[in-house]
Amino acid sequence: MPLDDRIAQITARIKTRSRKTRQTYLDRMRRAAEEGPRRAHLTCGNQAHAYAAMAGDKEALVAARVPNLGIVTAYNDMLSAHQPFETYPQQIKQAARAAGATAQVAGGVPAMCDGVTQGQVGMELSLFSRDVIALATGVALSHNTFDAAVYLGVCDKIVPGLVIAAATFGYLPGLFIPAGPMVSGLPNDEKSKVRQQFAAGEIGRDLLMKAEMDSYHGPGTCTFYGTANSNQMLMEFMGLHLPGASFVNPGTPLRDALTVAAAERAISITALGNAYTPVCDILDEKAFVNGIVGLMATGGSTNLVIHLVAMARAAGVILDCTDFSDISAITPLMARVYPNGLADVNHFHAAGGLGYMIGDLLEAGLLHPDTETVAGTGLKHYTQEPKLKDGALVYDDGAGESLNSKILRPANDPFQATGGLVELSGNLGRGIMKASAVAPERHVVEAPVAVFQTQQDVKTAFRANELNRDVIVVVRFQGPKANGMPELHGLTPILAVLQDRGYKVALVTDGRMSGASGKVPSAIHVAPEALDGGLIGKLQDGDLLRVDAVKGSLDVLTEGVETRPAAQPDLSSNSHGIGREMFEIFRQSAGSATDGAGVVV
């Protein structure tokens, strides 16, 4: 199927916008690649320090004739999704030795869990952790002893931070290795119901705790389709995973085989062989368009709108919110995975998963088929499915049809004709909404606003029955410059309660929601943020606001708001406690949400 003209036009627009920055980036990568294998430029003293603890691998490392893989790991055993990475370095080293190569752990990067910090002070470091991860990876790879890198990361800010660094070291081949989702536990809709019951005071904390523990119950990624699993989708659509690697459960023989195969493939695509595939050749404009198509077709995380912009900039590609909106308008929503449906990612994978989706979107002409990937040229590789036969990893043709039409549908018979995210633009600024999770009759909300500065203030008003009415809840001074742009996930249950009581309800904020943004219409990432001169900083209780996901508008209807003085909140408490004092430079330097809210790019 030929490429859809609209996808071609959007891609051409991005290429034109990015021409200068992309060329500068590629020139820099080509110069670095021409220097040859990294270890050739180290002195004997440099090399002796790098290889001192490598025992039987020393001779091979000194010879510099075989590839040396750098392993960058986000392992810790507090994150269920990253706990399986404990054993990966040894697996990778053994696979490298078997292939006549070597591997070293280049360094570790932090990996915080948004599930632990939701509603807590630590969430104010969450978005900035992405940039810290990129910086830490830069330190790890700065030793200049590696011919390729493998990146071990899964969750919310970890993959974007690693991709930013992989693009910065784009002359090196790089391959991302996932850990897979935990097996299914308590169904997500039941967990959500329990949360709403607790928010309404109908049950106690003991039952809430039981539901949470039954849901998050073992090693692997949380099974709802939030940011972590959206990251995994993205790595396949953009060609940085091995095909079919994303949603294979931890601790299984297939998972282990895919880890070994990833190490072998990383070795084979270094500049020392005949299939040199640097990251800079993979992360081009076409790959980012494919990633956005995947995000829309799956109804993925709103966080990726910020992260993709930042990742692209690291590769010299300039994305704009309009690109997301325009791609969403022509991409069918093919998947219903919680919070967009009742299924989890294990059910999605069993129904045909990413391989089926990629194949069908290629048939529909909605993906660039000719991108470079770690598996070779062409996205066709990602329509295949990995299997173990007689102990060996093989690839067969993937599912040619959906095995469950309640979870996964073809592009010509989707759940809805357009994708999961909508850009909102008006006199209040620019924002986005994850409309795929919101019932169509709630896509337009016009109501008076109730203005708050914190999540806790909203919860207090809810408990005092002050929000039992049609209302648009505005939570401001939550942007990157104000307090690091934390997720406001704790608002979803109480706003859902109000909505279920029959009120017209929406949220408007310059902060973020979770990748699991739910059924309440939410205009998020509003920019300019309140602390950066945004009109959201001038709103007052009772102002009339209209949130319209049909027309894509976000407008204050009350006259004279522009002439008011902006609110002057006391934000001093944001500057200290739980490490926040160390991140003042980040708050001062952070870009707008529309530019990726970045510090390092």
Buried (B, 14 or more C-beta within 10 A) or exposed (E): EEBBEBBBEBBEBBBEBBEEBBEEBBEBBEEBBEEEBBBEEBEEEBBEEBBEEBEEBBEBBBEBEBBBBBBBBBBBEEBBBBBBBBBBBEBBBEBBBEBEBBBBBBBBBBBBBBBEBBBEBBBBBBBBBBBBBBBBBBEBBEBBBBBBBBBBBBBBBBBBBBBBBBBBBBBBBBBBBBBBBBBBBBBBEBBBBBBBBBBBEEBEEEEBEEBBEBBBBEBBBBBBBBBBBBBBBBBBBBBBBBBBBBBBBBBEEBBBBBBBBBBBBBBBBBBBBEEBBBBBBBBBBBBBBBBBBBBBBBBBBBBBBBBBBBBBBBBBBBBBBBBBBBBBBBBBBBBBBBBBBBBBBBBBBBBBBBBBBBBBBBBBBBBBBEBBBBBBBBBBBBBBBBEBEEEEBEBEEBBEEBEBEEBBBBBEEBBBEBBBBBBBBBEBBBBBBBBBBBEEEBBBBBBBBBBBBBBEBBBEBBEEEEBEBBBBBBBBBBBBBBBBBBBBBBBBBBBBBBBEEEBBBBBBBBBBBBBBBBBBBBBBBBBBBBBBEBBBBBBEEEBBBBBBBEBBBBBBEBEEBEEEEBBEBEBEEBEEEEEBEEBEEBBEBBBBBBBBBBBBB
